[in-house]
Amino acid sequence: MVNTKVTLCGLEMDNPIIPASGTFGFGYEFAELYDINCLGTFSFKGTTRDPRFGNPTPRIAECPEGMLNAVGLQNPGVDAVIANELPKLATCFHKPVMANVSGFSLEEYVTTCEKLGDIDSIGWIEVNISCPNVHGGGMSFGTSAEAAAEVTKAVRAVTKKPLIIKLSPNVTDIASIAKACEAAGADGISLINTLMGMRIDLRRRKPLLANKTGGYSGPAIKPVAVRMVYQVYDAVKIPIVGMGGVSTAEDVIEMMLAGATAVEVGAANLVNPYACRDIIADLPRVMEKYNIQSLTDIIGAAH
């Protein structure tokens, strides 16, 4: 029998598969389709301090081998997530869950992480630093090592939960940013978030998205993601959660060979709601095909 178990930041998971934030809601919607306890864990919908309505529509545009989205972090705010969403989730998911946190100022990140850090059912906090810093000229926190480290250090001070910093690929040197997060107290790194993209309507001669630009995800970005996971593995000693274009068990193995301890599945959930269940079911077959007895043996094995 093959062993699919992995350990992420001190917490053991039955397998490395994690539905990515923004593609799995708060979990209970998917629990109506299958038993989501088969998952390693999942990263719930990006949560901010205050409720957010999100961006104007249209928010989604199809692309070859993927999609653009500019949803704009629509969510009910951290207090409503704690009061309403997490109790509903607890009725159908009985493992530690990953909380995904976004913010537009240092204070927002700190407040949201502090509140979620008090919740027993939350195993990890995944901090998305791809948001624009409203007090820093609108540039993303994740575009400089200094700003990324500042967020990491501030959040580290208010929670003892394992802290995973989610990096943007829209940078020139992702390895230096990962190293800065590690030095500031991160327990793990997740990457990549979406690539910035745009599509234009030929008849209207205007961008398809109301927001003009959006995040590009799907199979086409996988080679970029694998490359960045590979680079970051060489730069840090903390575990990596790899993501970007993953839709098969073979993709999971490839990410782990590049250096990922666990693997998030994003856009594939929007195409096939059973994607994660099917990948988990297929993992043993693929492991046997490539003579892999235990997934922990292959983490970073391509180096």
Secondary structure, DSSP 4 states (H G I P E B T S, - for coil): --B--EEETTEEESSSEEEPTTSSTTSHHHHTTS-GGGSS--BPPPB-SS-B--PPSP-EEEETTEEEE-----B--HHHIIIIIHHHHHTT--S-EEEEE--SSHHHHHHHHHHHTT-TTEEEEEEE--SB-TTTTT-BGGGSHHHHHHHHHHHHTT--S-EEEEPPS-SS-HHHHHHHHHHTT-SEEEE--PEEE--EETTTTEESSTTS-EEEESGGGHHHHHHHHHHHHHH-SS-EEEESS--SHHHHHHHHHHT-SEEEE-HHHHH-TTHHHHHHHHHHHHHHHTT-SBGGGGTTTT-
